[in-house]
Amino acid sequence: GSLVVNYPFDDDEQGVAIYSKSPDDTMFQQLALSYSKENTKMYQGSPCKDMYPTEYFPHGITNGAQWYNVPGGMQDWNYLHTNCFEVTIELGCVKYPKAEELPKYWEQNRRSLLQFMKQV
């Protein structure tokens, strides 16, 4: 896990981790930023220092392929084949948090979710 909003494309023609710009890149960045700006820790860009000390996401967002390459991912497939604009929201550094930690996750992401819905 991590704490970041990832937007298309998740894959590139060379199959390496480089920025892979979609035709709607500006819109995807706007959607991703609308979410990350409301989550202070996410927006700061270095959420998992203990686990990934060199990982940095400017303003808490990243192009999927620049982070790591995912050939055939659902986010890209839906965009290309159904015109659905999807982003992947990573909610935390721990992939499977304990149940008692879920209220904390809700508080950290409630405003982000509301702001994201306003983008419609």
C-alpha positions as CSV (number, residue, x, y, z in Angstrom):
1,G,0.0,0.0,0.0
2,S,0.8,3.7,-0.2
3,L,-1.0,7.0,0.2
4,V,-1.4,8.5,-3.2
5,V,-3.9,9.0,-6.1
6,N,-2.7,7.3,-9.2
7,Y,-4.1,8.3,-12.7
8,P,-3.8,6.8,-16.2
9,F,-2.0,5.6,-18.0
10,D,-0.6,2.7,-15.9
11,D,1.3,1.3,-18.9
12,D,3.5,2.5,-21.7
13,E,4.7,1.2,-25.0
14,Q,8.2,0.3,-23.7
15,G,6.9,-1.5,-20.6
16,V,9.1,0.6,-18.3
17,A,8.3,3.0,-15.5
18,I,8.1,6.4,-17.3
19,Y,5.4,9.0,-17.5
20,S,2.6,7.8,-19.8
21,K,0.4,10.7,-20.7
22,S,-3.2,10.1,-21.6
23,P,-5.2,12.4,-23.9
24,D,-7.0,13.7,-20.8
25,D,-3.9,14.0,-18.6
26,T,-4.8,17.5,-17.4
27,M,-8.3,16.4,-16.3
28,F,-6.9,13.3,-14.5
29,Q,-4.4,15.5,-12.6
30,Q,-7.3,17.8,-11.6
31,L,-9.3,14.8,-10.3
32,A,-6.4,13.4,-8.4
33,L,-5.5,16.7,-6.9
34,S,-9.1,17.3,-5.8
35,Y,-8.8,14.3,-3.6
36,S,-5.2,14.6,-2.4
37,K,-5.5,18.3,-1.3
38,E,-8.0,17.4,1.3
39,N,-5.8,14.7,2.9
40,T,-2.8,16.5,4.5
41,K,-0.5,13.5,4.8
42,M,-1.2,12.4,1.2
43,Y,-0.7,15.9,-0.2
44,Q,2.7,16.2,1.5
45,G,3.9,13.4,-0.9
46,S,6.1,11.2,1.4
47,P,3.5,9.1,3.2
48,C,5.4,5.8,3.9
49,K,8.9,7.0,5.0
50,D,9.5,4.0,7.2
51,M,8.6,1.5,4.5
52,Y,9.7,3.4,1.3
53,P,12.2,6.2,2.4
54,T,12.9,7.4,-1.2
55,E,9.3,7.3,-2.4
56,Y,7.9,10.8,-3.2
57,F,4.7,11.9,-4.9
58,P,4.5,15.6,-5.6
59,H,1.2,16.8,-4.1
60,G,0.2,13.2,-3.4
61,I,-0.5,12.2,-7.0
62,T,1.3,10.2,-9.6
63,N,0.9,9.0,-13.2
64,G,0.5,5.2,-12.8
65,A,3.2,4.2,-15.3
66,Q,5.7,6.6,-13.8
67,W,5.3,5.0,-10.4
68,Y,5.4,1.4,-11.8
69,N,4.2,-0.2,-15.0
70,V,0.9,-2.2,-14.9
71,P,0.1,-3.7,-18.3
72,G,-3.5,-4.5,-18.9
73,G,-4.8,-2.8,-15.8
74,M,-8.5,-2.1,-15.3
75,Q,-8.1,1.6,-14.9
76,D,-6.6,2.0,-18.4
77,W,-8.9,-0.6,-19.9
78,N,-12.0,1.3,-18.7
79,Y,-10.7,4.6,-19.9
80,L,-9.8,3.3,-23.4
81,H,-12.9,1.0,-23.9
82,T,-15.7,2.7,-22.0
83,N,-14.6,6.3,-21.7
84,C,-14.8,5.9,-17.9
85,F,-12.4,8.2,-16.0
86,E,-10.9,6.3,-13.1
87,V,-8.2,6.9,-10.7
88,T,-6.7,4.5,-8.1
89,I,-6.7,5.8,-4.6
90,E,-4.2,4.2,-2.3
91,L,-5.5,4.8,1.3
92,G,-2.5,3.9,3.4
93,C,0.9,2.4,3.8
94,V,-0.6,-0.7,5.6
95,K,-2.4,-2.9,3.1
96,Y,-4.7,-4.5,5.6
97,P,-5.3,-2.2,8.6
98,K,-6.8,-3.4,11.8
99,A,-10.6,-2.9,12.2
100,E,-10.1,-0.5,15.1
101,E,-8.0,1.8,12.8
102,L,-10.8,2.2,10.2
103,P,-12.4,5.2,11.9
104,K,-9.0,7.0,11.5
105,Y,-9.0,6.2,7.8
106,W,-12.5,7.6,7.5
107,E,-11.6,10.9,9.1
108,Q,-8.5,11.2,7.0
109,N,-10.4,10.6,3.8
110,R,-14.0,12.0,4.4
111,R,-13.3,15.5,3.1
112,S,-11.3,14.1,0.2
113,L,-14.2,11.8,-0.9
114,L,-16.7,14.7,-0.7
115,Q,-14.4,17.0,-2.7
116,F,-13.9,14.2,-5.3
117,M,-17.6,13.7,-5.7
118,K,-18.0,17.5,-6.3
119,Q,-15.9,17.1,-9.4
120,V,-18.7,15.3,-11.2
